[in-house]
Amino acid sequence: MEKSYDSIIEKRDAYLHKARKIINKNIQVYYGAVGEEAVIRELKFLPDSYSIFNDVNLSFSRSIRWKKYNEYIKFCQIDHIVVGPSGIFLIETQNLTFFND
């Protein structure tokens, strides 16, 4: 039994619609990763006296209270840590990309 052209098109459109939903749901994660990679490229220009740690995940044996929001934190993720002669720097990367749907 041959499939009609219309049913093939409908099936393809359903797959494309599903793919678009997945992409739209994850687009900010993608843009965030692009931003973090850009920061990593720039941090490589620092002198050798600096150490760079990227995507650092910390877990605490006891929760830490965040007074401002009255919440307790057990885990955290830091985008970049730079340690050097001038200090220790924690860098949070934000890549604000605006696009039309």
DRENTORKOL-3810 file (N, C-alpha, C; in nm, 4 decimals):
REM DRENTORKOL-3810
@n.u->0.0840; n.v->-0.1177; n.w->0.0000; ca.u->0.0000; ca.v->0.0000; ca.w->0.0000; c.u->0.0891; c.v->0.1248; c.w->0.0000
@n.u->0.0717; n.v->0.2080; n.w->-0.0963; ca.u->0.1510; ca.v->0.3290; ca.w->-0.1090; c.u->0.0945; c.v->0.4392; c.w->-0.0204
@n.u->0.1879; n.v->0.5140; n.w->0.0395; ca.u->0.1456; ca.v->0.6293; ca.w->0.1182; c.u->0.1214; c.v->0.7458; c.w->0.0237
@n.u->0.0218; n.v->0.8219; n.w->0.0563; ca.u->-0.0058; ca.v->0.9378; ca.w->-0.0275; c.u->0.0959; c.v->1.0481; c.w->0.0039
@n.u->0.1143; n.v->1.1327; n.w->-0.0913; ca.u->0.2067; ca.v->1.2447; ca.w->-0.0762; c.u->0.1673; c.v->1.3300; c.w->0.0440
@n.u->0.0363; n.v->1.3532; n.w->0.0625; ca.u->-0.0108; ca.v->1.4355; ca.w->0.1743; c.u->0.0238; c.v->1.3738; c.w->0.3091
@n.u->0.0120; n.v->1.2426; n.w->0.3222; ca.u->0.0424; ca.v->1.1799; ca.w->0.4508; c.u->0.1926; c.v->1.1856; c.w->0.4800
@n.u->0.2736; n.v->1.1771; n.w->0.3763; ca.u->0.4187; ca.v->1.1892; ca.w->0.3943; c.u->0.4533; c.v->1.3306; c.w->0.4415
@n.u->0.3912; n.v->1.4300; n.w->0.3798; ca.u->0.4141; ca.v->1.5697; ca.w->0.4175; c.u->0.3673; c.v->1.5936; c.w->0.5609
@n.u->0.2522; n.v->1.5397; n.w->0.5987; ca.u->0.2008; ca.v->1.5573; ca.w->0.7348; c.u->0.2968; c.v->1.4965; c.w->0.8375
@n.u->0.3495; n.v->1.3785; n.w->0.8069; ca.u->0.4416; ca.v->1.3115; ca.w->0.8984; c.u->0.5709; c.v->1.3929; c.w->0.9114
@n.u->0.6212; n.v->1.4420; n.w->0.7980; ca.u->0.7418; ca.v->1.5250; ca.w->0.8007; c.u->0.7192; c.v->1.6521; c.w->0.8807
@n.u->0.6033; n.v->1.7155; n.w->0.8613; ca.u->0.5718; ca.v->1.8378; ca.w->0.9345; c.u->0.5621; c.v->1.8117; c.w->1.0851
@n.u->0.5082; n.v->1.6968; n.w->1.1232; ca.u->0.4987; ca.v->1.6612; ca.w->1.2654; c.u->0.6388; c.v->1.6466; c.w->1.3252
@n.u->0.7296; n.v->1.5818; n.w->1.2512; ca.u->0.8676; ca.v->1.5676; ca.w->1.2983; c.u->0.9357; c.v->1.7041; c.w->1.3108
@n.u->0.9161; n.v->1.7896; n.w->1.2115; ca.u->0.9767; ca.v->1.9228; ca.w->1.2147; c.u->0.9215; c.v->2.0068; c.w->1.3295
@n.u->0.7915; n.v->1.9960; n.w->1.3540; ca.u->0.7290; ca.v->2.0688; ca.w->1.4649; c.u->0.7881; c.v->2.0223; c.w->1.5985
@n.u->0.8041; n.v->1.8918; n.w->1.6138; ca.u->0.8623; ca.v->1.8365; ca.w->1.7361; c.u->1.0069; c.v->1.8831; c.w->1.7525
@n.u->1.0835; n.v->1.8812; n.w->1.6447; ca.u->1.2233; ca.v->1.9260; ca.w->1.6489; c.u->1.2311; c.v->2.0737; c.w->1.6869
@n.u->1.1427; n.v->2.1546; n.w->1.6304; ca.u->1.1420; ca.v->2.2984; ca.w->1.6620; c.u->1.1110; c.v->2.3222; c.w->1.8088
@n.u->1.0176; n.v->2.2457; n.w->1.8652; ca.u->0.9850; ca.v->2.2591; ca.w->2.0071; c.u->1.1050; c.v->2.2254; c.w->2.0939
@n.u->1.1787; n.v->2.1214; n.w->2.0581; ca.u->1.2974; ca.v->2.0811; ca.w->2.1346; c.u->1.4043; c.v->2.1897; c.w->2.1262
@n.u->1.4263; n.v->2.2417; n.w->2.0062; ca.u->1.5264; ca.v->2.3472; ca.w->1.9874; c.u->1.4881; c.v->2.4717; c.w->2.0663
@n.u->1.3632; n.v->2.5146; n.w->2.0566; ca.u->1.3191; ca.v->2.6349; ca.w->2.1272; c.u->1.3302; c.v->2.6180; c.w->2.2787
@n.u->1.3036; n.v->2.4983; n.w->2.3264; ca.u->1.3113; ca.v->2.4724; ca.w->2.4701; c.u->1.4552; c.v->2.4820; c.w->2.5199
@n.u->1.5527; n.v->2.4502; n.w->2.4355; ca.u->1.6925; ca.v->2.4446; ca.w->2.4766; c.u->1.7801; c.v->2.5556; c.w->2.4200
@n.u->1.7223; n.v->2.6519; n.w->2.3517; ca.u->1.8008; ca.v->2.7537; ca.w->2.2833; c.u->1.8815; c.v->2.8392; c.w->2.3814
@n.u->1.8257; n.v->2.8696; n.w->2.4979; ca.u->1.8988; ca.v->2.9513; ca.w->2.5948; c.u->2.0196; c.v->2.8761; c.w->2.6500
@n.u->2.0085; n.v->2.7444; n.w->2.6655; ca.u->2.1225; ca.v->2.6629; ca.w->2.7084; c.u->2.2330; c.v->2.6720; c.w->2.6038
@n.u->2.1948; n.v->2.6637; n.w->2.4781; ca.u->2.2921; ca.v->2.6742; ca.w->2.3681; c.u->2.3625; c.v->2.8101; c.w->2.3710
@n.u->2.2843; n.v->2.9189; n.w->2.3810; ca.u->2.3440; ca.v->3.0522; ca.w->2.3822; c.u->2.4326; c.v->3.0715; c.w->2.5051
@n.u->2.3932; n.v->3.0137; n.w->2.6191; ca.u->2.4759; ca.v->3.0204; ca.w->2.7388; c.u->2.6100; c.v->2.9529; c.w->2.7169
@n.u->2.6076; n.v->2.8362; n.w->2.6526; ca.u->2.7323; ca.v->2.7633; ca.w->2.6241; c.u->2.8212; c.v->2.8425; c.w->2.5289
@n.u->2.7610; n.v->2.9066; n.w->2.4305; ca.u->2.8378; ca.v->2.9901; ca.w->2.3366; c.u->2.9050; c.v->3.1049; c.w->2.4120
@n.u->2.8327; n.v->3.1674; n.w->2.5038; ca.u->2.8889; ca.v->3.2765; ca.w->2.5834; c.u->3.0034; c.v->3.2296; c.w->2.6720
@n.u->2.9867; n.v->3.1136; n.w->2.7350; ca.u->3.0928; ca.v->3.0614; ca.w->2.8214; c.u->3.2179; c.v->3.0280; c.w->2.7407
@n.u->3.2008; n.v->2.9730; n.w->2.6230; ca.u->3.3164; ca.v->2.9430; ca.w->2.5377; c.u->3.3895; c.v->3.0709; c.w->2.4973
@n.u->3.3156; n.v->3.1778; n.w->2.4733; ca.u->3.3783; ca.v->3.3058; ca.w->2.4380; c.u->3.4619; c.v->3.3588; c.w->2.5544
@n.u->3.4104; n.v->3.3451; n.w->2.6758; ca.u->3.4862; ca.v->3.3903; ca.w->2.7935; c.u->3.6116; c.v->3.3054; c.w->2.8110
@n.u->3.6007; n.v->3.1745; n.w->2.7927; ca.u->3.7162; ca.v->3.0854; ca.w->2.8044; c.u->3.8250; c.v->3.1258; c.w->2.7045
@n.u->3.7856; n.v->3.1570; n.w->2.5818; ca.u->3.8838; ca.v->3.1997; ca.w->2.4805; c.u->3.9580; c.v->3.3260; c.w->2.5263
@n.u->3.8850; n.v->3.4211; n.w->2.5865; ca.u->3.9476; ca.v->3.5459; ca.w->2.6316; c.u->4.0363; c.v->3.5238; c.w->2.7534
@n.u->3.9948; n.v->3.4363; n.w->2.8445; ca.u->4.0741; ca.v->3.4110; ca.w->2.9649; c.u->4.2084; c.v->3.3456; c.w->2.9317
@n.u->4.2173; n.v->3.2793; n.w->2.8177; ca.u->4.3432; ca.v->3.2159; ca.w->2.7775; c.u->4.4536; c.v->3.3192; c.w->2.7513
@n.u->4.4167; n.v->3.4461; n.w->2.7344; ca.u->4.5160; ca.v->3.5504; ca.w->2.7122; c.u->4.5823; c.v->3.5975; c.w->2.8415
@n.u->4.5326; n.v->3.5527; n.w->2.9560; ca.u->4.5950; ca.v->3.5913; ca.w->3.0834; c.u->4.7350; c.v->3.5307; c.w->3.0925
@n.u->4.8251; n.v->3.5944; n.w->3.1667; ca.u->4.9604; ca.v->3.5391; ca.w->3.1821; c.u->4.9576; c.v->3.4025; c.w->3.2525
@n.u->5.0669; n.v->3.3297; n.w->3.2416; ca.u->5.0769; ca.v->3.1969; ca.w->3.3015; c.u->5.0689; c.v->3.1991; c.w->3.4538
@n.u->5.0834; n.v->3.3153; n.w->3.5141; ca.u->5.0740; ca.v->3.3250; ca.w->3.6597; c.u->4.9297; c.v->3.3116; c.w->3.7092
@n.u->4.8341; n.v->3.3040; n.w->3.6182; ca.u->4.6936; ca.v->3.2858; ca.w->3.6532; c.u->4.6514; c.v->3.1427; c.w->3.6219
@n.u->4.5700; n.v->3.0864; n.w->3.7109; ca.u->4.5103; ca.v->2.9548; ca.w->3.6880; c.u->4.3616; c.v->2.9753; c.w->3.6625
@n.u->4.3093; n.v->2.9011; n.w->3.5673; ca.u->4.1699; ca.v->2.9156; ca.w->3.5271; c.u->4.0994; c.v->2.7817; c.w->3.5455
@n.u->3.9842; n.v->2.7856; n.w->3.6120; ca.u->3.9012; ca.v->2.6670; ca.w->3.6311; c.u->3.7639; c.v->2.6987; c.w->3.5727
@n.u->3.7157; n.v->2.6139; n.w->3.4844; ca.u->3.5877; ca.v->2.6378; ca.w->3.4183; c.u->3.4852; c.v->2.5340; c.w->3.4607
@n.u->3.3604; n.v->2.5773; n.w->3.4722; ca.u->3.2468; ca.v->2.4912; ca.w->3.5037; c.u->3.2739; c.v->2.4097; c.w->3.6302
@n.u->3.2898; n.v->2.4808; n.w->3.7412; ca.u->3.3207; ca.v->2.4188; ca.w->3.8698; c.u->3.1902; c.v->2.3909; c.w->3.9440
@n.u->3.1706; n.v->2.2653; n.w->3.9837; ca.u->3.0522; ca.v->2.2254; ca.w->4.0601; c.u->3.0938; c.v->2.1980; c.w->4.2040
@n.u->3.0257; n.v->2.2622; n.w->4.2977; ca.u->3.0552; ca.v->2.2448; ca.w->4.4390; c.u->2.9354; c.v->2.1840; c.w->4.5099
@n.u->2.9625; n.v->2.0971; n.w->4.6051; ca.u->2.8565; ca.v->2.0459; ca.w->4.6918; c.u->2.9051; c.v->2.0624; c.w->4.8354
@n.u->2.8153; n.v->2.0981; n.w->4.9224; ca.u->2.8486; ca.v->2.1279; ca.w->5.0607; c.u->2.7951; c.v->2.0177; c.w->5.1509
@n.u->2.8746; n.v->1.9783; n.w->5.2504; ca.u->2.8299; ca.v->1.8729; ca.w->5.3417; c.u->2.7125; c.v->1.9213; c.w->5.4263
@n.u->2.7127; n.v->2.0505; n.w->5.4562; ca.u->2.5989; ca.v->2.1121; ca.w->5.5257; c.u->2.5469; c.v->2.2258; c.w->5.4386
@n.u->2.4185; n.v->2.2399; n.w->5.4347; ca.u->2.3585; ca.v->2.3468; ca.w->5.3540; c.u->2.4014; c.v->2.4836; c.w->5.4061
@n.u->2.4149; n.v->2.5773; n.w->5.3115; ca.u->2.4495; ca.v->2.7150; ca.w->5.3448; c.u->2.3229; c.v->2.7989; c.w->5.3313
@n.u->2.2942; n.v->2.8813; n.w->5.4320; ca.u->2.1736; ca.v->2.9636; ca.w->5.4276; c.u->2.1989; c.v->3.0899; c.w->5.3476
@n.u->2.1099; n.v->3.1150; n.w->5.2504; ca.u->2.1132; ca.v->3.2373; ca.w->5.1719; c.u->2.0092; c.v->3.3299; c.w->5.2341
@n.u->2.0561; n.v->3.4195; n.w->5.3192; ca.u->1.9660; ca.v->3.5018; ca.w->5.3994; c.u->1.8720; c.v->3.5864; c.w->5.3147
@n.u->1.9242; n.v->3.6398; n.w->5.2052; ca.u->1.8449; ca.v->3.7299; ca.w->5.1214; c.u->1.7139; c.v->3.6653; c.w->5.0769
@n.u->1.7184; n.v->3.5355; n.w->5.0426; ca.u->1.6001; ca.v->3.4660; ca.w->4.9924; c.u->1.5467; c.v->3.3627; c.w->5.0916
@n.u->1.6092; n.v->3.3560; n.w->5.2095; ca.u->1.5711; ca.v->3.2586; ca.w->5.3112; c.u->1.5662; c.v->3.1170; c.w->5.2530
@n.u->1.6718; n.v->3.0828; n.w->5.1786; ca.u->1.6834; ca.v->2.9508; ca.w->5.1180; c.u->1.8114; c.v->2.8845; c.w->5.1657
@n.u->1.8171; n.v->2.7552; n.w->5.1479; ca.u->1.9365; ca.v->2.6796; ca.w->5.1839; c.u->1.9966; c.v->2.6188; c.w->5.0576
@n.u->2.1268; n.v->2.6313; n.w->5.0441; ca.u->2.1956; ca.v->2.5868; ca.w->4.9232; c.u->2.2864; c.v->2.4692; c.w->4.9575
@n.u->2.2727; n.v->2.3615; n.w->4.8847; ca.u->2.3565; ca.v->2.2428; ca.w->4.9052; c.u->2.4559; c.v->2.2252; c.w->4.7891
@n.u->2.4234; n.v->2.2794; n.w->4.6717; ca.u->2.5074; ca.v->2.2668; ca.w->4.5526; c.u->2.5169; c.v->2.4025; c.w->4.4833
@n.u->2.6262; n.v->2.4239; n.w->4.4109; ca.u->2.6346; ca.v->2.5429; ca.w->4.3260; c.u->2.7288; c.v->2.5146; c.w->4.2096
@n.u->2.7131; n.v->2.5915; n.w->4.1041; ca.u->2.7965; ca.v->2.5793; ca.w->3.9852; c.u->2.8530; c.v->2.7172; c.w->3.9568
@n.u->2.9844; n.v->2.7228; n.w->3.9346; ca.u->3.0529; ca.v->2.8485; ca.w->3.9042; c.u->3.1084; c.v->2.8363; c.w->3.7628
@n.u->3.0774; n.v->2.9339; n.w->3.6775; ca.u->3.1205; ca.v->2.9273; ca.w->3.5380; c.u->3.2730; c.v->2.9299; c.w->3.5252
@n.u->3.3390; n.v->3.0252; n.w->3.5934; ca.u->3.4842; ca.v->3.0393; ca.w->3.5805; c.u->3.5417; c.v->3.0864; c.w->3.7140
@n.u->3.6525; n.v->3.0267; n.w->3.7529; ca.u->3.7295; ca.v->3.0747; ca.w->3.8679; c.u->3.8690; c.v->3.1067; c.w->3.8159
@n.u->3.9146; n.v->3.2284; n.w->3.8439; ca.u->4.0486; ca.v->3.2713; ca.w->3.8031; c.u->4.1270; c.v->3.3008; c.w->3.9311
@n.u->4.2408; n.v->3.2340; n.w->3.9461; ca.u->4.3270; ca.v->3.2524; ca.w->4.0624; c.u->4.4608; c.v->3.3064; c.w->4.0119
@n.u->4.5014; n.v->3.4184; n.w->4.0687; ca.u->4.6276; ca.v->3.4773; ca.w->4.0251; c.u->4.6866; c.v->3.5675; c.w->4.1309
@n.u->4.7946; n.v->3.6335; n.w->4.0969; ca.u->4.8628; ca.v->3.7199; ca.w->4.1945; c.u->4.7773; c.v->3.8382; c.w->4.2410
@n.u->4.6797; n.v->3.8767; n.w->4.1620; ca.u->4.5965; ca.v->3.9917; ca.w->4.2004; c.u->4.4683; c.v->3.9509; c.w->4.2731
@n.u->4.4468; n.v->3.8197; n.w->4.2934; ca.u->4.3302; ca.v->3.7758; ca.w->4.3686; c.u->4.2615; c.v->3.6559; c.w->4.3080
@n.u->4.1465; n.v->3.6257; n.w->4.3659; ca.u->4.0609; ca.v->3.5163; ca.w->4.3189; c.u->3.9333; c.v->3.5787; c.w->4.2645
@n.u->3.8959; n.v->3.5398; n.w->4.1429; ca.u->3.7796; ca.v->3.5976; ca.w->4.0777; c.u->3.6819; c.v->3.4872; c.w->4.0401
@n.u->3.5567; n.v->3.5053; n.w->4.0779; ca.u->3.4497; ca.v->3.4152; ca.w->4.0370; c.u->3.3721; c.v->3.4869; c.w->3.9280
@n.u->3.3589; n.v->3.4233; n.w->3.8127; ca.u->3.2957; ca.v->3.4877; ca.w->3.6979; c.u->3.1716; c.v->3.4099; c.w->3.6583
@n.u->3.0600; n.v->3.4800; n.w->3.6555; ca.u->2.9338; ca.v->3.4242; ca.w->3.6072; c.u->2.9113; c.v->3.4794; c.w->3.4670
@n.u->2.8955; n.v->3.3925; n.w->3.3702; ca.u->2.8780; ca.v->3.4343; ca.w->3.2313; c.u->2.7301; c.v->3.4410; c.w->3.1971
@n.u->2.6902; n.v->3.5508; n.w->3.1356; ca.u->2.5539; ca.v->3.5658; ca.w->3.0838; c.u->2.5650; c.v->3.6073; c.w->2.9385
@n.u->2.4993; n.v->3.5335; n.w->2.8519; ca.u->2.4989; ca.v->3.5667; ca.w->2.7101; c.u->2.3554; c.v->3.6030; c.w->2.6735
@n.u->2.3284; n.v->3.7303; n.w->2.6653; ca.u->2.1924; ca.v->3.7763; ca.w->2.6339; c.u->2.1773; c.v->3.7898; c.w->2.4838
@n.u->2.1099; n.v->3.6975; n.w->2.4250; ca.u->2.0863; ca.v->3.6979; ca.w->2.2813; c.u->1.9367; c.v->3.7094; c.w->2.2584
@n.u->1.8982; n.v->3.8057; n.w->2.1800; ca.u->1.7572; ca.v->3.8263; ca.w->2.1526; c.u->1.7272; c.v->3.7773; c.w->2.0114
@n.u->1.6194; n.v->3.7067; n.w->1.9982; ca.u->1.5830; ca.v->3.6535; ca.w->1.8671; c.u->1.4310; c.v->3.6520; c.w->1.8558
@n.u->1.3850; n.v->3.6480; n.w->1.7329; ca.u->1.2407; ca.v->3.6412; ca.w->1.7067; c.u->1.2011; c.v->3.4976; c.w->1.6803
@n.u->1.0840; n.v->3.4626; n.w->1.7269; ca.u->1.0317; ca.v->3.3284; ca.w->1.7040; c.u->0.9622; c.v->3.3191; c.w->1.5711
END
